[in-house]
Amino acid sequence: MSAGAGAGVGGDAAPGLPVAEPAAVARAAVGLIRRDGRAFAALLGLNALAAGAGLVAPWLLGRVIDEVGAGAGVATVDRLALAILLCGLAQLLLIRWARLVGHRFGERTLARVREGYVTRALALPPSVVERAGQGDLAARGTTDVSAVGGTLRDAAPDVLIAALQALFVLGAVFALDPRLGACGLLGLVGCWFSLRWYLRRARTAYLAEGAANSELAELLAATASGARTVEALGLREQRLAACEAAVERCRTTRMRTLFLRGVLFPTTDLSFVVPVVAVLLVGGALHARDAVSLGTVVAAALYLQQLANPLEVILMWAEQLQSSGASFARVEGVGLAAGPPPAAGGRAPDGDLIELTGVGYAYGTGRDVLRDLDLTVRPGERLAVVGPSGAGKTTLSRLLAGVDAPRTGSVTVGGVPVAELAPDQLRRQILLVTQEHHVFLGTVRDNLLIAAPTAGDGELWAALETVGADWVAELPAGLDTGLGATGHRADAAQAQQLALARVVLADPHTLVLDEATALLDPATARHTERALAAVLRGRTVVAIAHRLHTAHDADRVAVLQDGRLTELGPHHELVAADGAYAALWRSWHGR
């Protein structure tokens, strides 16, 4: 029911989510390969056969030269030419087959990456999402996941084929003559230095580029969602300046990665020519001394000329591999943000008593919002929390609902710390109902089953009846009617009823209400309050009261001032005491 606040329209973008270390990314990649090991083995085998078939043609051409030099006839040349043709055809078919297997492997693996990302994102605590910002989470779930998928589908098979071809070609040159093989290998030293220079700088550069893109996405999302506030407070120039600065950071980081590629590709292109020239020079000298045949020199030169193509493929994809490697690190980093599993270890609360003892809390490194707060909420009572703006009321609601954990002290339900409850346990114990409510894409049924995945149709209809959502029965497909832009567009009252129906299905013993109807118009608020009354029946209620009529109807009222609990008791007693609450009550009534 609660929702993240996102980045404020007037502040800086929130810090991003963690990034996984290279070792963790490697383990994740190996894990993905193991889950589809047979397809990956087939991919390796087919690529190896294709690379082997490609090695035969240069060797046969060398044979043609030597046979003609030895006086062989046309029949011998035709036979060897036919063999070259057949080997080329076999290589073409094997490469096509390998690409088909590779693309299927890549699509299945991409699906697993997407599913894993969604699972980890949904497991993130709301406080983590709020601190990181929705822009970073969205950028990782779209741009970064797509980059990883493109690599798995396209780059990985191409690089694998090219790597096998390169190894086989070098091996073939060494098999022809170790001296020519050594010349070819030494000629590639310049290429190795260029690639090493690039790889040492690329990961940092691409991570910086991804972070800059996430920051820009967060700023744009926050500005768009708070456009009215920006206009009302005259923040237009400030937001434009912030966005322009973020765009400049994106441009700077992008230029850095372009510079790295601008150095890598020209130097490696030059390096491809060196091995061929070296073999021709050394091979020519050896042939002049009858130390090697002309066919062997030609075959070795053709092999090394052939080597340029797989190396060029590897280097061409090196940028994509580094970019997607950084993207993979950002995708895997989402799992790190969830932190360790709840420490309660499945312990069930013993009863419904909520106790706050010595609670202190601060946002980040700021001052304490709550200080030394002691409070007991008895099962079944209605407690109203009141106080001036900035007193810590909303912070208290977040601690009660387990969204945040206290910096000092403890918040327990039935003797178990609320923040240590597993999500399913917490949902059965305490739910936070805020001003914000969501209609998710999907059917009415999908929206309700979020709270109770195993609920049957009878339970769903009963929950809707409890909150007065009679309109669902009038929809064309009832529970299976789609909601959203292409289906039924739920208005504010209907959206709130769906949210409250989810509360009924979750069936918590305690509800924390942070002014759930404050943003609704009066007519909609009346409908919602009637539905809310049905939901509250028989439950413990902690109401964050910005409107004091809520406090008047509560069993007890807790007054917060500057993060401290200053008064606690029934409404009439606090009014009679003529303290801070009495002053608030008089102010509310205009006296």
C-alpha positions as CSV (number, residue, x, y, z in Angstrom):
1,M,0.0,0.0,0.0
2,S,2.9,2.4,0.7
3,A,4.8,3.9,-2.1
4,G,8.3,5.5,-2.5
5,A,8.6,9.2,-2.5
6,G,11.3,9.4,-5.2
7,A,13.6,12.3,-5.6
8,G,12.3,15.7,-4.5
9,V,11.7,18.2,-7.2
10,G,14.0,20.6,-5.6
11,G,16.8,18.4,-4.5
12,D,19.6,16.4,-6.1
13,A,19.2,13.0,-7.5
14,A,19.3,10.1,-5.1
15,P,22.4,7.9,-4.8
16,G,22.2,4.9,-7.1
17,L,22.0,1.2,-6.3
18,P,25.1,-0.8,-5.7
19,V,27.2,-2.3,-8.5
20,A,28.4,-5.9,-8.4
21,E,32.1,-6.7,-8.5
22,P,33.6,-8.4,-11.5
23,A,33.9,-11.7,-9.6
24,A,30.2,-11.6,-8.8
25,V,29.3,-10.9,-12.4
26,A,31.5,-13.8,-13.5
27,R,29.8,-16.1,-11.1
28,A,26.4,-14.9,-12.3
29,A,27.4,-15.5,-15.9
30,V,28.7,-19.0,-15.1
31,G,25.5,-19.7,-13.3
32,L,23.4,-18.7,-16.4
33,I,25.6,-21.0,-18.6
34,R,25.1,-23.9,-16.3
35,R,21.3,-23.5,-16.3
36,D,21.4,-24.2,-20.1
37,G,24.6,-26.3,-20.2
38,R,23.6,-28.6,-23.1
39,A,22.8,-25.7,-25.4
40,F,26.1,-24.1,-24.5
41,A,28.0,-27.3,-25.1
42,A,26.3,-27.7,-28.5
43,L,27.2,-24.1,-29.3
44,L,30.9,-24.8,-28.5
45,G,30.9,-28.0,-30.5
46,L,29.3,-26.5,-33.6
47,N,31.6,-23.5,-33.5
48,A,34.7,-25.8,-33.1
49,L,33.6,-27.8,-36.2
50,A,33.0,-24.7,-38.2
51,A,36.4,-23.3,-37.3
52,G,38.0,-26.7,-38.2
53,A,36.3,-26.7,-41.6
54,G,37.6,-23.2,-42.2
55,L,41.2,-24.3,-41.7
56,V,41.1,-26.9,-44.5
57,A,40.9,-24.4,-47.5
58,P,44.2,-22.5,-47.0
59,W,46.0,-25.9,-46.4
60,L,44.5,-27.3,-49.6
61,L,45.4,-24.2,-51.5
62,G,49.0,-24.6,-50.4
63,R,48.8,-28.3,-51.6
64,V,47.6,-27.0,-55.0
65,I,50.7,-24.8,-55.3
66,D,53.1,-27.5,-54.2
67,E,51.4,-30.2,-56.5
68,V,51.5,-27.8,-59.5
69,G,55.1,-27.1,-58.8
70,A,55.8,-30.8,-58.7
71,G,54.1,-31.3,-62.1
72,A,50.6,-32.5,-61.2
73,G,47.9,-32.3,-63.8
74,V,44.5,-30.6,-64.0
75,A,42.7,-33.6,-62.5
76,T,44.6,-33.2,-59.2
77,V,43.9,-29.4,-59.1
78,D,40.2,-30.0,-59.8
79,R,40.0,-32.6,-57.0
80,L,41.6,-30.3,-54.5
81,A,39.4,-27.4,-55.7
82,L,36.3,-29.5,-55.2
83,A,37.5,-30.3,-51.6
84,I,38.0,-26.6,-50.9
85,L,34.4,-25.9,-52.1
86,L,32.9,-28.7,-50.0
87,C,34.8,-27.5,-46.9
88,G,33.5,-23.9,-47.5
89,L,30.0,-25.2,-47.8
90,A,30.3,-27.3,-44.6
91,Q,31.7,-24.3,-42.7
92,L,28.8,-22.1,-43.9
93,L,26.2,-24.6,-42.8
94,L,27.9,-25.2,-39.4
95,I,28.1,-21.5,-38.7
96,R,24.4,-21.0,-39.5
97,W,23.5,-23.9,-37.2
98,A,25.8,-22.5,-34.5
99,R,24.2,-19.1,-34.8
100,L,20.7,-20.6,-34.5
101,V,21.7,-22.5,-31.3
102,G,23.5,-19.4,-30.0
103,H,20.5,-17.1,-30.5
104,R,18.1,-19.6,-28.9
105,F,20.5,-19.9,-25.9
106,G,20.8,-16.1,-25.7
107,E,17.0,-15.6,-25.7
108,R,16.4,-18.2,-23.0
109,T,19.2,-16.7,-20.9
110,L,17.9,-13.1,-21.4
111,A,14.5,-14.3,-20.2
112,R,16.2,-15.6,-17.0
113,V,18.0,-12.3,-16.6
114,R,14.8,-10.4,-16.8
115,E,12.9,-12.7,-14.5
116,G,15.8,-12.6,-12.0
117,Y,15.9,-8.8,-12.1
118,V,12.2,-8.4,-11.5
119,T,12.4,-10.8,-8.6
120,R,15.2,-8.9,-7.0
121,A,13.6,-5.5,-7.7
122,L,10.4,-6.6,-6.0
123,A,12.4,-7.9,-3.0
124,L,14.0,-4.5,-2.4
125,P,12.8,-2.7,0.8
126,P,10.8,0.4,0.0
127,S,13.4,2.5,1.8
128,V,16.1,1.3,-0.5
129,V,14.0,2.2,-3.6
130,E,13.3,5.6,-2.2
131,R,17.0,6.3,-1.5
132,A,18.1,5.0,-4.9
133,G,15.4,6.7,-6.9
134,Q,13.1,5.3,-9.5
135,G,15.3,6.5,-12.4
136,D,18.2,4.3,-11.5
137,L,15.9,1.2,-11.0
138,A,14.2,1.9,-14.3
139,A,17.4,2.4,-16.2
140,R,18.8,-0.9,-15.0
141,G,15.6,-2.7,-15.8
142,T,15.4,-1.4,-19.4
143,T,18.7,-0.1,-20.9
144,D,21.0,-2.4,-18.9
145,V,18.9,-5.5,-19.1
146,S,18.6,-4.9,-22.9
147,A,22.3,-4.5,-23.2
148,V,23.0,-7.8,-21.4
149,G,20.4,-9.5,-23.6
150,G,21.9,-8.1,-26.8
151,T,25.3,-9.4,-25.8
152,L,24.0,-12.9,-24.9
153,R,22.1,-13.1,-28.2
154,D,24.6,-11.5,-30.6
155,A,28.0,-10.6,-29.2
156,A,28.6,-13.8,-27.2
157,P,28.1,-16.2,-30.1
158,D,30.1,-14.0,-32.5
159,V,33.0,-13.7,-30.1
160,L,32.9,-17.4,-29.3
161,I,33.1,-18.3,-33.0
162,A,35.9,-15.7,-33.6
163,A,37.9,-16.9,-30.6
164,L,37.8,-20.5,-31.7
165,Q,38.7,-19.5,-35.2
166,A,41.6,-17.5,-34.0
167,L,43.0,-20.3,-31.9
168,F,42.6,-22.8,-34.7
169,V,44.2,-20.6,-37.2
170,L,47.3,-19.9,-35.0
171,G,47.5,-23.6,-34.3
172,A,47.4,-24.4,-38.0
173,V,50.2,-21.9,-38.7
174,F,52.4,-23.5,-36.0
175,A,51.6,-26.9,-37.5
176,L,52.8,-25.8,-40.9
177,D,56.0,-24.4,-39.5
178,P,56.8,-23.3,-36.0
179,R,59.1,-20.5,-37.2
180,L,56.3,-18.9,-39.2
181,G,53.9,-19.4,-36.4
182,A,56.2,-17.6,-34.0
183,C,56.5,-14.7,-36.5
184,G,52.7,-14.4,-36.7
185,L,52.3,-14.5,-32.9
186,L,55.0,-11.9,-32.3
187,G,53.3,-9.7,-34.9
188,L,50.2,-9.6,-32.8
189,V,52.0,-8.1,-29.7
190,G,50.9,-4.6,-30.6
191,C,47.3,-5.7,-30.8
192,W,47.6,-7.3,-27.3
193,F,49.0,-4.1,-25.8
194,S,46.2,-2.0,-27.4
195,L,43.6,-4.3,-26.0
196,R,45.2,-4.4,-22.6
197,W,45.3,-0.6,-22.5
198,Y,41.6,-0.4,-23.4
199,L,40.4,-3.1,-21.0
200,R,42.1,-1.5,-18.0
201,R,40.1,1.7,-18.5
202,A,36.9,0.5,-20.1
203,R,35.0,-0.9,-17.1
204,T,35.3,2.3,-15.1
205,A,34.4,4.4,-18.0
206,Y,31.3,2.4,-18.9
207,L,30.1,2.3,-15.2
208,A,30.5,6.1,-15.1
209,E,28.4,6.4,-18.3
210,G,25.7,4.1,-16.9
211,A,25.6,6.1,-13.6
212,A,25.3,9.4,-15.5
213,N,22.4,8.0,-17.6
214,S,20.6,6.8,-14.4
215,E,21.1,10.2,-12.8
216,L,19.6,11.9,-15.8
217,A,16.7,9.5,-15.9
218,E,16.0,10.1,-12.2
219,L,16.1,13.9,-12.6
220,L,13.7,13.8,-15.6
221,A,11.3,11.4,-13.9
222,A,11.3,13.6,-10.7
223,T,10.8,16.8,-12.7
224,A,8.0,15.4,-14.8
225,S,6.1,13.9,-11.8
226,G,6.5,17.1,-9.8
227,A,5.9,19.5,-12.7
228,R,3.1,21.4,-11.0
229,T,5.2,21.8,-7.8
230,V,8.1,23.0,-10.0
231,E,5.8,25.7,-11.6
232,A,4.1,26.7,-8.3
233,L,7.4,27.2,-6.4
234,G,9.2,28.8,-9.3
235,L,11.8,26.0,-9.6
236,R,11.9,25.9,-13.4
237,E,15.3,27.5,-13.8
238,Q,16.8,25.4,-11.0
239,R,15.4,22.1,-12.5
240,L,16.6,23.1,-16.0
241,A,20.1,23.8,-14.6
242,A,20.2,20.5,-12.8
243,C,19.0,18.6,-16.0
244,E,21.6,20.5,-18.1
245,A,24.3,19.6,-15.7
246,A,23.2,15.9,-15.8
247,V,23.2,16.0,-19.7
248,E,26.7,17.5,-19.6
249,R,27.8,14.6,-17.3
250,C,26.3,12.1,-19.8
251,R,28.1,13.8,-22.7
252,T,31.4,13.8,-20.8
253,T,31.2,10.2,-19.9
254,R,30.1,9.3,-23.4
255,M,33.0,11.1,-24.9
256,R,35.4,9.2,-22.6
257,T,34.1,5.8,-23.9
258,L,34.3,7.1,-27.5
259,F,37.9,8.2,-27.0
260,L,38.8,4.7,-25.8
261,R,37.3,3.2,-28.9
262,G,38.9,5.8,-31.1
263,V,42.3,4.7,-29.8
264,L,41.6,0.9,-29.8
265,F,40.3,0.4,-33.3
266,P,43.0,2.2,-35.4
267,T,45.9,0.7,-33.5
268,T,44.5,-2.8,-33.8
269,D,43.7,-2.4,-37.5
270,L,47.4,-1.6,-38.1
271,S,48.4,-4.6,-35.9
272,F,46.5,-7.0,-38.2
273,V,48.8,-6.3,-41.1
274,V,52.0,-6.9,-39.2
275,P,51.8,-10.7,-38.9
276,V,51.2,-11.2,-42.6
277,V,54.1,-9.0,-43.6
278,A,56.4,-10.7,-41.1
279,V,55.5,-14.2,-42.4
280,L,56.0,-13.2,-46.0
281,L,59.4,-11.6,-45.2
282,V,60.7,-14.5,-43.0
283,G,59.0,-17.1,-45.2
284,G,60.5,-15.6,-48.3
285,A,64.0,-15.7,-46.7
286,L,63.5,-19.4,-45.6
287,H,62.2,-20.4,-49.1
288,A,65.2,-18.8,-50.7
289,R,67.3,-21.2,-48.6
290,D,65.0,-24.1,-49.4
291,A,64.1,-24.4,-45.7
292,V,60.4,-24.2,-46.5
293,S,58.2,-24.8,-49.5
294,L,56.4,-22.0,-51.3
295,G,53.0,-23.6,-50.6
296,T,53.7,-23.6,-46.9
297,V,54.6,-19.8,-47.0
298,V,51.4,-19.0,-49.0
299,A,49.2,-21.2,-46.7
300,A,50.7,-19.5,-43.6
301,A,50.1,-16.0,-45.1
302,L,46.6,-17.0,-46.0
303,Y,46.0,-18.3,-42.5
304,L,47.2,-15.1,-40.9
305,Q,45.2,-13.0,-43.4
306,Q,42.2,-15.1,-42.3
307,L,43.1,-14.4,-38.7
308,A,42.4,-10.7,-39.1
309,N,38.7,-11.4,-39.5
310,P,38.0,-13.2,-36.2
311,L,40.3,-10.8,-34.3
312,E,38.4,-7.9,-35.9
313,V,35.2,-9.4,-34.7
314,I,36.5,-9.8,-31.2
315,L,37.7,-6.2,-31.1
316,M,34.6,-4.9,-32.7
317,W,32.6,-6.5,-29.9
318,A,35.0,-5.6,-27.2
319,E,33.2,-2.3,-26.7
320,Q,29.9,-4.1,-26.5
321,L,31.3,-6.6,-24.1
322,Q,32.7,-3.9,-21.8
323,S,29.4,-1.9,-22.0
324,S,27.3,-5.0,-21.4
325,G,29.7,-6.1,-18.6
326,A,29.1,-2.9,-16.8
327,S,25.4,-3.2,-17.5
328,F,25.5,-6.8,-16.1
329,A,27.3,-5.5,-13.0
330,R,24.5,-2.9,-12.5
331,V,21.8,-5.5,-13.0
332,E,23.4,-7.9,-10.5
333,G,24.0,-5.0,-8.1
334,V,20.2,-4.8,-7.5
335,G,20.4,-8.0,-5.6
336,L,23.1,-6.6,-3.3
337,A,20.8,-3.7,-2.3
338,A,18.2,-6.0,-0.8
339,G,20.7,-6.9,2.0
340,P,20.7,-10.0,4.1
341,P,17.4,-12.0,4.6
342,P,15.4,-11.1,7.7
343,A,17.1,-12.1,10.9
344,A,14.0,-13.3,12.6
345,G,14.4,-16.6,10.9
346,G,10.7,-17.4,10.6
347,R,10.0,-16.5,14.3
348,A,6.3,-15.9,14.7
349,P,5.2,-12.9,16.9
350,D,3.7,-14.0,20.2
351,G,0.5,-11.9,20.2
352,D,-0.3,-8.5,18.6
353,L,1.1,-6.1,21.2
354,I,3.3,-3.4,19.5
355,E,6.0,-1.8,21.7
356,L,8.4,1.0,20.9
357,T,11.3,1.3,23.3
358,G,13.9,4.0,23.3
359,V,13.4,4.6,19.5
360,G,15.6,7.0,17.7
361,Y,15.8,7.6,14.0
362,A,17.6,9.9,11.5
363,Y,17.5,10.1,7.8
364,G,21.1,9.6,6.5
365,T,23.5,11.6,8.5
366,G,21.0,14.3,9.5
367,R,19.7,15.0,13.0
368,D,17.4,12.6,14.8
369,V,13.8,12.9,13.6
370,L,12.6,10.7,16.6
371,R,14.3,10.7,20.0
372,D,14.0,8.3,22.9
373,L,10.4,7.4,22.0
374,D,8.5,4.9,24.2
375,L,5.0,3.8,23.2
376,T,2.8,0.8,23.5
377,V,-0.1,0.1,21.2
378,R,-2.6,-2.4,22.7
379,P,-4.3,-4.9,20.4
380,G,-7.6,-3.7,19.1
381,E,-7.2,0.0,20.1
382,R,-7.3,3.0,17.9
383,L,-4.4,5.3,18.4
384,A,-4.2,8.7,16.8
385,V,-0.7,10.3,16.3
386,V,-0.8,14.1,16.1
387,G,1.6,17.0,16.1
388,P,2.9,19.9,14.1
389,S,4.6,19.5,10.7
390,G,8.1,18.0,11.1
391,A,7.3,16.4,14.4
392,G,8.1,12.9,13.1
393,K,4.6,11.5,12.5
394,T,5.2,10.0,9.1
395,T,8.6,8.6,10.2
396,L,6.8,6.9,13.1
397,S,4.4,5.3,10.7
398,R,7.3,4.0,8.6
399,L,9.0,2.4,11.6
400,L,5.7,0.8,12.7
401,A,5.2,-0.7,9.2
402,G,8.8,-2.0,9.0
403,V,9.7,0.3,6.0
404,D,12.7,1.6,8.0
405,A,14.5,0.2,11.1
406,P,15.2,2.4,14.1
407,R,18.7,3.7,14.6
408,T,18.5,3.1,18.3
409,G,16.0,1.2,20.4
410,S,13.4,-1.3,19.1
411,V,10.0,-1.6,17.4
412,T,8.5,-5.0,18.1
413,V,5.2,-6.8,17.5
414,G,4.6,-9.8,19.7
415,G,8.2,-9.6,20.9
416,V,9.7,-9.8,17.4
417,P,11.4,-6.7,15.8
418,V,9.2,-5.5,13.0
419,A,12.1,-4.8,10.7
420,E,13.2,-8.4,11.0
421,L,10.0,-10.0,9.9
422,A,9.9,-11.7,6.5
423,P,7.7,-9.8,4.0
424,D,4.9,-12.3,4.1
425,Q,4.9,-12.3,7.9
426,L,5.0,-8.5,8.0
427,R,2.1,-8.3,5.6
428,R,0.0,-10.4,7.9
429,Q,1.0,-8.3,11.0
430,I,1.1,-4.6,9.9
431,L,0.2,-2.7,6.7
432,L,0.8,0.9,6.0
433,V,-2.0,2.7,4.1
434,T,-0.9,6.0,2.6
435,Q,-2.4,8.8,0.4
436,E,-0.9,7.0,-2.6
437,H,-2.6,4.1,-4.2
438,H,-1.9,2.2,-7.4
439,V,-3.7,0.3,-10.1
440,F,-1.3,-2.1,-11.7
441,L,-1.5,-3.1,-15.3
442,G,-3.5,-6.3,-15.6
443,T,-6.9,-7.5,-14.6
444,V,-8.9,-6.8,-11.5
445,R,-8.0,-10.3,-10.4
446,D,-4.3,-9.6,-10.9
447,N,-4.6,-6.4,-8.8
448,L,-6.2,-8.3,-5.9
449,L,-4.0,-11.5,-6.0
450,I,-1.0,-9.4,-5.3
451,A,-2.1,-9.4,-1.6
452,A,-3.3,-13.0,-1.5
453,P,-1.9,-15.2,-4.4
454,T,-3.9,-18.2,-3.3
455,A,-7.3,-16.5,-2.8
456,G,-10.3,-17.9,-4.7
457,D,-13.0,-16.0,-6.5
458,G,-15.3,-16.2,-3.5
459,E,-12.6,-14.4,-1.3
460,L,-12.0,-11.8,-4.0
461,W,-15.7,-10.9,-4.3
462,A,-16.1,-10.8,-0.5
463,A,-13.2,-8.4,-0.2
464,L,-14.7,-6.2,-3.0
465,E,-18.1,-6.3,-1.2
466,T,-16.5,-5.2,2.1
467,V,-15.1,-2.0,0.6
468,G,-18.2,-1.3,-1.5
469,A,-16.6,-1.9,-4.9
470,D,-19.9,-2.9,-6.6
471,W,-18.7,-1.5,-9.9
472,V,-16.6,-4.5,-10.5
473,A,-19.7,-6.7,-11.0
474,E,-20.8,-4.3,-13.8
475,L,-17.6,-4.7,-15.8
476,P,-17.7,-6.7,-19.0
477,A,-15.6,-9.5,-17.8
478,G,-15.9,-9.0,-14.0
479,L,-12.7,-10.0,-12.2
480,D,-11.0,-10.7,-15.6
481,T,-11.5,-7.2,-16.9
482,G,-8.3,-5.4,-17.9
483,L,-7.4,-2.2,-16.1
484,G,-5.4,0.7,-17.5
485,A,-5.1,2.6,-20.8
486,T,-6.5,-0.3,-22.9
487,G,-9.1,-1.5,-20.5
488,H,-11.3,0.0,-17.7
489,R,-9.9,3.3,-16.4
490,A,-10.4,3.3,-12.6
491,D,-11.1,6.7,-11.1
492,A,-9.6,7.8,-7.8
493,A,-12.3,6.2,-5.6
494,Q,-12.2,2.9,-7.5
495,A,-8.4,2.8,-7.3
496,Q,-8.6,3.4,-3.5
497,Q,-11.2,0.6,-3.2
498,L,-9.0,-1.8,-5.0
499,A,-6.2,-0.9,-2.6
500,L,-8.4,-1.4,0.4
501,A,-9.6,-4.7,-1.0
502,R,-6.0,-5.8,-1.0
503,V,-5.8,-4.8,2.6
504,V,-8.8,-7.0,3.4
505,L,-7.2,-10.0,1.6
506,A,-3.9,-9.5,3.3
507,D,-5.8,-9.5,6.6
508,P,-3.3,-7.8,8.9
509,H,-4.1,-7.3,12.6
510,T,-2.7,-3.7,12.5
511,L,-3.3,-0.9,10.0
512,V,-1.1,2.2,10.1
513,L,-3.0,5.0,8.3
514,D,-1.0,8.0,7.1
515,E,-4.0,10.2,6.1
516,A,-5.2,7.8,3.4
517,T,-7.9,10.2,2.1
518,A,-6.0,13.5,2.3
519,L,-5.5,13.9,-1.4
520,L,-9.0,13.0,-2.5
521,D,-11.8,15.4,-3.3
522,P,-14.6,15.6,-0.6
523,A,-17.1,13.3,-2.5
524,T,-14.5,10.7,-3.2
525,A,-13.1,11.0,0.3
526,R,-16.6,10.2,1.8
527,H,-16.9,7.1,-0.3
528,T,-13.4,6.0,0.7
529,E,-13.9,6.7,4.4
530,R,-17.0,4.5,4.3
531,A,-15.0,1.7,2.7
532,L,-12.2,2.3,5.1
533,A,-14.5,2.0,8.1
534,A,-15.4,-1.5,7.0
535,V,-11.8,-2.5,6.6
536,L,-10.8,-1.1,10.1
537,R,-13.5,-3.1,11.9
538,G,-11.9,-5.4,14.5
539,R,-8.3,-4.3,13.8
540,T,-5.7,-2.3,15.7
541,V,-5.4,1.1,14.1
542,V,-2.6,3.7,14.3
543,A,-3.8,6.8,12.5
544,I,-1.4,9.6,11.6
545,A,-3.9,12.5,12.1
546,H,-3.4,15.7,10.1
547,R,-7.2,16.3,10.6
548,L,-8.0,16.3,14.3
549,H,-11.5,14.9,13.9
550,T,-9.6,11.5,13.6
551,A,-8.0,12.1,17.0
552,H,-11.4,13.0,18.6
553,D,-12.7,9.5,17.7
554,A,-9.6,7.6,18.8
555,D,-9.2,5.6,22.0
556,R,-6.0,7.4,22.8
557,V,-4.0,10.3,21.3
558,A,-0.2,10.4,21.1
559,V,1.2,13.9,20.7
560,L,4.7,14.3,19.0
561,Q,6.7,17.5,19.2
562,D,10.2,17.8,17.8
563,G,10.6,14.0,17.6
564,R,9.5,13.3,21.2
565,L,6.3,11.9,22.7
566,T,5.0,14.7,24.9
567,E,1.5,13.7,25.7
568,L,-0.5,10.4,25.6
569,G,-4.1,9.8,26.6
570,P,-7.8,10.0,25.6
571,H,-9.0,13.1,23.7
572,H,-11.0,14.6,26.6
573,E,-8.2,14.2,29.1
574,L,-5.7,15.9,26.9
575,V,-8.1,18.8,26.2
576,A,-8.7,19.2,29.9
577,A,-4.9,19.1,30.6
578,D,-4.7,22.3,28.5
579,G,-1.3,21.3,27.0
580,A,0.0,21.1,23.5
581,Y,-2.9,18.9,22.3
582,A,-5.4,21.4,23.7
583,A,-3.7,24.2,21.8
584,L,-3.8,22.2,18.6
585,W,-7.5,21.4,19.1
586,R,-8.3,25.1,19.7
587,S,-6.3,26.1,16.6
588,W,-8.2,23.4,14.5
589,H,-11.5,24.9,15.5
590,G,-10.4,28.4,14.9
591,R,-10.4,29.5,18.6
